[in-house]
Amino acid sequence: MSADHDELALRLDEVVGEVEGVEAVFSADPTIVRSVRSLASGPERIALVRVVEDSEGLRILASVGVSDDRQAPLTARRVSDAIRAAVGGHPIAEVHVRVGRVAH
């Protein structure tokens, strides 16, 4: 990720975490990738949401845990909507929200 994408991803971590029904935000990257990024970044905070850009625009992946008293598909849709609103003027190719668990 570029520095701009890192900043956007960190901002999206906060946006996603504030969506009603979201109990947790998890790393969108596999554990090994996150571990390597963590070692390389030192004390800097690493974003949980993944933001990459290609010729079609931004591709954003968020992985969340949702409350068991909320509908997971509706919460995922709210997360997607919140991400799209937060990104603003950037062209978006895809927003993918993965529900990793439902809290009990």
HELIX and SHEET records of a PDB file:
HELIX    1   1 ALA A    3  GLY A   17  1                                  15    
HELIX    2   2 THR A   31  SER A   41  1                                  11    
HELIX    3   3 ALA A   72  VAL A   87  1                                  16    
SHEET    1   A 3 VAL A  22  PHE A  26  0                                        
SHEET    2   A 3 GLY A  57  SER A  67 -1                                        
SHEET    3   A 3 ARG A  50  ASP A  54 -1                                        
SHEET    1   B 3 VAL A  22  PHE A  26  0                                        
SHEET    2   B 3 GLY A  57  SER A  67 -1                                        
SHEET    3   B 3 ILE A  92  ALA A 103  1                                        
END                                                                             
